Amino acid sequence: MKFTVEHTPANIVKVFPKASDLFKEHKIDFCCGGNRPLKESFEEKGLDENFILSELNTSFEKWNKEDHDVVDWDAKPLAELVDHIRHNHHAYLMEELPALGQFVTKVYSRHGAAHPELRELYQIYNEFRVEMEEHTIKEENEVFPLIKQYEQEPSEELLIQIRSANGDLEDEHSSVGDMLKKMREITGEFIPPANACGSYQITYARLAELEEDTFQHIHLENNVLFARL
């Protein structure tokens, strides 16, 4: 298989999960806006499509020769996918968001005078935290039970309810995706200053991990779970 400009980032990541690293490097959206052909991203960002496609296909060819256990979530029961999102991505967020928030506050408090961008990071991070916590609670209390019910007892009425709720959730995904992009911009790609203390370095490293997990989380919901409904 060879990827072309007509493939979408979302479908490429389903087949080749490691492609998400390449897409992040070139700022190609594979989650919130992942259903557009690659060609559109190349044209919008002025990217060299031949270079990136060559890099993508070479990496995929090498990766394909290795032993990888890739889960085909399109083929799994909806309930299994919902539980995977809950136990992995949601559980991670509910534990990490308050803990990382303490680091963001500490770094801003100690270094904000010398690094004024930390004030904006502090503000956006806390907006992101509130948004994601409320979003997660809504999914777990309202949407996910409806999806499980629909899988057991499918009906048009349930499907309409779910699709209506998913529309709001996808809008929220776009909003938090923009916040993550802004945090990456503020932090200079999550690279701390050369003289940064340990807490500063840990904060930026954990922000990068949060971004990675959230993009994978949104990809699974938008491009697999919601798409199947």
C-alpha positions as a LaTeX table, in Angstrom:
\begin{tabular}{lrrr}
\hline
Residue & $x$ (\AA) & $y$ (\AA) & $z$ (\AA) \\
\hline
Met1 & 0.00 & 0.00 & 0.00 \\
Lys2 & 1.22 & 3.49 & $-0.83$ \\
Phe3 & $-0.28$ & 6.67 & 0.58 \\
Thr4 & $-1.18$ & 9.46 & $-1.84$ \\
Val5 & $-2.39$ & 13.06 & $-1.62$ \\
Glu6 & $-5.97$ & 11.72 & $-1.80$ \\
His7 & $-5.67$ & 9.82 & 1.48 \\
Thr8 & $-6.84$ & 11.59 & 4.63 \\
Pro9 & $-4.59$ & 11.94 & 7.70 \\
Ala10 & $-7.29$ & 10.30 & 9.84 \\
Asn11 & $-7.37$ & 7.14 & 7.72 \\
Ile12 & $-3.58$ & 7.03 & 7.44 \\
Val13 & $-3.24$ & 7.10 & 11.24 \\
Lys14 & $-5.75$ & 4.25 & 11.53 \\
Val15 & $-3.53$ & 2.08 & 9.33 \\
Phe16 & $-0.18$ & 3.50 & 10.42 \\
Pro17 & $-0.40$ & 5.00 & 13.95 \\
Lys18 & 3.21 & 6.23 & 13.88 \\
Ala19 & 2.25 & 8.62 & 11.06 \\
Ser20 & 0.88 & 10.91 & 13.79 \\
Asp21 & 4.49 & 11.84 & 14.66 \\
Leu22 & 5.19 & 12.97 & 11.09 \\
Phe23 & 1.91 & 14.87 & 10.92 \\
Lys24 & 2.65 & 16.67 & 14.18 \\
Glu25 & 6.12 & 17.60 & 12.92 \\
His26 & 4.60 & 19.26 & 9.85 \\
Lys27 & 1.54 & 20.59 & 11.75 \\
Ile28 & $-0.89$ & 18.49 & 9.71 \\
Asp29 & $-4.14$ & 17.94 & 11.62 \\
Phe30 & $-5.07$ & 14.24 & 11.90 \\
Cys31 & $-7.81$ & 14.52 & 14.53 \\
Cys32 & $-10.23$ & 17.48 & 14.44 \\
Gly33 & $-9.67$ & 18.24 & 10.75 \\
Gly34 & $-8.31$ & 14.84 & 9.82 \\
Asn35 & $-10.93$ & 13.91 & 7.24 \\
Arg36 & $-9.68$ & 16.21 & 4.48 \\
Pro37 & $-7.34$ & 14.85 & 1.78 \\
Leu38 & $-3.64$ & 15.40 & 2.43 \\
Lys39 & $-3.49$ & 17.52 & $-0.70$ \\
Glu40 & $-5.49$ & 20.28 & 1.03 \\
Ser41 & $-3.05$ & 20.45 & 3.95 \\
Phe42 & $-0.08$ & 20.51 & 1.59 \\
Glu43 & $-1.58$ & 23.39 & $-0.39$ \\
Glu44 & $-2.66$ & 25.39 & 2.67 \\
Lys45 & 0.70 & 25.13 & 4.42 \\
Gly46 & 2.90 & 25.30 & 1.32 \\
Leu47 & 4.44 & 21.91 & 2.09 \\
Asp48 & 6.53 & 19.82 & $-0.29$ \\
Glu49 & 4.11 & 16.97 & $-0.99$ \\
Asn50 & 6.68 & 14.78 & $-2.74$ \\
Phe51 & 9.12 & 15.03 & 0.16 \\
Ile52 & 6.50 & 14.33 & 2.85 \\
Leu53 & 4.83 & 11.49 & 0.92 \\
Ser54 & 8.22 & 9.91 & 0.32 \\
Glu55 & 9.07 & 10.19 & 4.02 \\
Leu56 & 5.64 & 8.84 & 4.98 \\
Asn57 & 5.74 & 5.85 & 2.63 \\
Thr58 & 9.37 & 4.98 & 3.42 \\
Ser59 & 8.58 & 5.04 & 7.14 \\
Phe60 & 5.42 & 2.97 & 6.60 \\
Glu61 & 7.28 & 0.39 & 4.50 \\
Lys62 & 9.91 & $-0.03$ & 7.22 \\
Trp63 & 7.31 & $-0.11$ & 10.00 \\
Asn64 & 5.21 & $-2.64$ & 8.08 \\
Lys65 & 8.07 & $-5.13$ & 8.08 \\
Glu66 & 8.20 & $-5.07$ & 11.87 \\
Asp67 & 5.86 & $-6.87$ & 14.25 \\
His68 & 3.15 & $-4.45$ & 15.38 \\
Asp69 & $-0.12$ & $-5.23$ & 17.09 \\
Val70 & $-2.46$ & $-2.61$ & 15.62 \\
Val71 & $-6.03$ & $-2.69$ & 16.89 \\
Asp72 & $-8.64$ & $-2.23$ & 14.18 \\
Trp73 & $-11.12$ & $-0.17$ & 16.18 \\
Asp74 & $-13.49$ & 0.00 & 13.22 \\
Ala75 & $-14.05$ & $-3.73$ & 13.67 \\
Lys76 & $-14.43$ & $-3.76$ & 17.46 \\
Pro77 & $-17.74$ & $-3.46$ & 19.32 \\
Leu78 & $-18.65$ & 0.13 & 20.16 \\
Ala79 & $-18.77$ & $-0.72$ & 23.86 \\
Glu80 & $-15.18$ & $-1.97$ & 23.74 \\
Leu81 & $-14.00$ & 1.22 & 22.09 \\
Val82 & $-15.91$ & 3.35 & 24.60 \\
Asp83 & $-14.32$ & 1.45 & 27.50 \\
His84 & $-10.87$ & 1.82 & 25.93 \\
Ile85 & $-11.33$ & 5.61 & 25.73 \\
Arg86 & $-12.62$ & 5.75 & 29.32 \\
His87 & $-9.94$ & 3.59 & 30.90 \\
Asn88 & $-7.02$ & 5.02 & 28.95 \\
His89 & $-7.61$ & 8.59 & 27.79 \\
His90 & $-10.24$ & 9.76 & 30.26 \\
Ala91 & $-8.53$ & 8.21 & 33.27 \\
Tyr92 & $-5.23$ & 9.77 & 32.18 \\
Leu93 & $-6.83$ & 13.23 & 31.85 \\
Met94 & $-8.58$ & 13.19 & 35.21 \\
Glu95 & $-5.33$ & 12.27 & 36.95 \\
Glu96 & $-2.94$ & 14.41 & 34.88 \\
Leu97 & $-4.86$ & 17.68 & 34.49 \\
Pro98 & $-4.83$ & 18.74 & 38.19 \\
Ala99 & $-1.28$ & 17.47 & 38.74 \\
Leu100 & 0.12 & 19.24 & 35.69 \\
Gly101 & $-1.87$ & 22.35 & 36.62 \\
Gln102 & 0.20 & 22.62 & 39.79 \\
Phe103 & 3.40 & 22.61 & 37.73 \\
Val104 & 2.07 & 25.21 & 35.30 \\
Thr105 & 1.11 & 27.46 & 38.24 \\
Lys106 & 4.45 & 26.95 & 39.98 \\
Val107 & 6.50 & 27.77 & 36.88 \\
Tyr108 & 4.38 & 30.87 & 36.16 \\
Ser109 & 4.70 & 32.04 & 39.77 \\
Arg110 & 8.48 & 31.64 & 39.87 \\
His111 & 9.49 & 32.57 & 36.33 \\
Gly112 & 6.64 & 34.69 & 34.96 \\
Ala113 & 8.47 & 37.98 & 35.52 \\
Ala114 & 11.37 & 36.90 & 33.28 \\
His115 & 9.19 & 34.93 & 30.85 \\
Pro116 & 5.90 & 36.82 & 30.29 \\
Glu117 & 4.63 & 34.12 & 27.89 \\
Leu118 & 4.06 & 31.93 & 30.97 \\
Arg119 & 1.10 & 34.10 & 31.96 \\
Glu120 & $-0.66$ & 33.28 & 28.70 \\
Leu121 & 0.27 & 29.62 & 29.07 \\
Tyr122 & $-1.20$ & 29.62 & 32.59 \\
Gln123 & $-4.46$ & 31.15 & 31.33 \\
Ile124 & $-4.88$ & 28.85 & 28.32 \\
Tyr125 & $-3.93$ & 25.74 & 30.26 \\
Asn126 & $-6.61$ & 26.43 & 32.85 \\
Glu127 & $-9.21$ & 27.06 & 30.14 \\
Phe128 & $-8.16$ & 23.77 & 28.55 \\
Arg129 & $-8.38$ & 21.95 & 31.88 \\
Val130 & $-11.92$ & 23.15 & 32.62 \\
Glu131 & $-13.06$ & 22.38 & 29.07 \\
Met132 & $-11.63$ & 18.85 & 29.10 \\
Glu133 & $-12.92$ & 18.00 & 32.57 \\
Glu134 & $-16.45$ & 19.13 & 31.69 \\
His135 & $-16.21$ & 17.40 & 28.31 \\
Thr136 & $-15.10$ & 14.12 & 29.89 \\
Ile137 & $-17.88$ & 14.20 & 32.48 \\
Lys138 & $-20.48$ & 14.85 & 29.76 \\
Glu139 & $-19.23$ & 11.95 & 27.68 \\
Glu140 & $-19.14$ & 9.49 & 30.56 \\
Asn141 & $-22.48$ & 10.48 & 32.10 \\
Glu142 & $-24.54$ & 11.19 & 28.99 \\
Val143 & $-23.09$ & 10.18 & 25.63 \\
Phe144 & $-21.24$ & 6.94 & 26.27 \\
Pro145 & $-24.21$ & 5.26 & 28.03 \\
Leu146 & $-26.39$ & 6.19 & 25.02 \\
Ile147 & $-23.86$ & 4.64 & 22.64 \\
Lys148 & $-23.77$ & 1.41 & 24.63 \\
Gln149 & $-27.56$ & 1.36 & 24.77 \\
Tyr150 & $-27.75$ & 1.94 & 21.02 \\
Glu151 & $-25.43$ & $-0.98$ & 20.34 \\
Gln152 & $-27.73$ & $-3.28$ & 22.32 \\
Glu153 & $-31.05$ & $-1.74$ & 21.23 \\
Pro154 & $-30.56$ & 0.27 & 18.02 \\
Ser155 & $-33.25$ & 2.83 & 17.24 \\
Glu156 & $-33.51$ & 5.97 & 15.13 \\
Glu157 & $-34.50$ & 8.00 & 18.19 \\
Leu158 & $-31.34$ & 7.01 & 20.08 \\
Leu159 & $-29.18$ & 7.64 & 17.03 \\
Ile160 & $-30.61$ & 11.16 & 16.66 \\
Gln161 & $-29.85$ & 11.85 & 20.34 \\
Ile162 & $-26.29$ & 10.60 & 19.97 \\
Arg163 & $-25.61$ & 12.51 & 16.76 \\
Ser164 & $-26.95$ & 15.70 & 18.28 \\
Ala165 & $-24.67$ & 15.31 & 21.30 \\
Asn166 & $-21.71$ & 14.36 & 19.10 \\
Gly167 & $-22.05$ & 17.57 & 17.11 \\
Asp168 & $-21.46$ & 19.59 & 20.28 \\
Leu169 & $-18.61$ & 17.30 & 21.31 \\
Glu170 & $-16.85$ & 17.70 & 17.96 \\
Asp171 & $-17.09$ & 21.49 & 18.32 \\
Glu172 & $-15.49$ & 21.16 & 21.75 \\
His173 & $-12.77$ & 18.96 & 20.24 \\
Ser174 & $-11.96$ & 21.70 & 17.74 \\
Ser175 & $-11.79$ & 24.24 & 20.56 \\
Val176 & $-9.38$ & 22.20 & 22.71 \\
Gly177 & $-7.34$ & 21.33 & 19.62 \\
Asp178 & $-6.84$ & 25.05 & 19.01 \\
Met179 & $-5.82$ & 25.52 & 22.66 \\
Leu180 & $-3.19$ & 22.79 & 22.35 \\
Lys181 & $-1.80$ & 24.38 & 19.19 \\
Lys182 & $-1.63$ & 27.73 & 20.99 \\
Met183 & 0.20 & 26.16 & 23.96 \\
Arg184 & 2.73 & 24.62 & 21.57 \\
Glu185 & 3.23 & 28.02 & 19.95 \\
Ile186 & 3.65 & 29.85 & 23.28 \\
Thr187 & 6.21 & 27.34 & 24.54 \\
Gly188 & 8.23 & 27.26 & 21.32 \\
Glu189 & 7.35 & 23.62 & 20.55 \\
Phe190 & 7.50 & 22.72 & 24.27 \\
Ile191 & 11.22 & 23.48 & 24.41 \\
Pro192 & 12.19 & 25.13 & 27.72 \\
Pro193 & 14.82 & 27.89 & 27.95 \\
Ala194 & 18.44 & 26.75 & 28.10 \\
Asn195 & 18.73 & 27.67 & 31.79 \\
Ala196 & 15.36 & 26.20 & 32.80 \\
Cys197 & 15.05 & 24.58 & 36.21 \\
Gly198 & 13.85 & 21.02 & 36.70 \\
Ser199 & 10.22 & 22.03 & 37.27 \\
Tyr200 & 10.25 & 24.12 & 34.08 \\
Gln201 & 11.59 & 21.17 & 32.07 \\
Ile202 & 9.11 & 18.71 & 33.61 \\
Thr203 & 6.19 & 21.07 & 32.88 \\
Tyr204 & 7.03 & 21.36 & 29.20 \\
Ala205 & 7.67 & 17.62 & 28.85 \\
Arg206 & 4.32 & 16.80 & 30.44 \\
Leu207 & 2.54 & 19.36 & 28.26 \\
Ala208 & 3.97 & 17.59 & 25.21 \\
Glu209 & 2.70 & 14.25 & 26.55 \\
Leu210 & $-0.72$ & 15.79 & 27.21 \\
Glu211 & $-0.87$ & 17.05 & 23.64 \\
Glu212 & 0.06 & 13.62 & 22.25 \\
Asp213 & $-2.54$ & 11.80 & 24.34 \\
Thr214 & $-5.29$ & 14.33 & 23.61 \\
Phe215 & $-4.74$ & 14.23 & 19.84 \\
Gln216 & $-4.93$ & 10.42 & 19.91 \\
His217 & $-8.02$ & 10.64 & 22.12 \\
Ile218 & $-9.79$ & 13.08 & 19.76 \\
His219 & $-8.77$ & 11.01 & 16.74 \\
Leu220 & $-10.39$ & 7.89 & 18.21 \\
Glu221 & $-13.61$ & 9.73 & 19.03 \\
Asn222 & $-14.04$ & 11.88 & 15.91 \\
Asn223 & $-12.65$ & 9.56 & 13.26 \\
Val224 & $-13.64$ & 6.16 & 14.63 \\
Leu225 & $-16.33$ & 6.23 & 17.33 \\
Phe226 & $-18.48$ & 9.13 & 16.11 \\
Ala227 & $-17.84$ & 8.28 & 12.45 \\
Arg228 & $-19.34$ & 4.83 & 12.99 \\
Leu229 & $-22.58$ & 6.41 & 14.20 \\
\hline
\end{tabular}
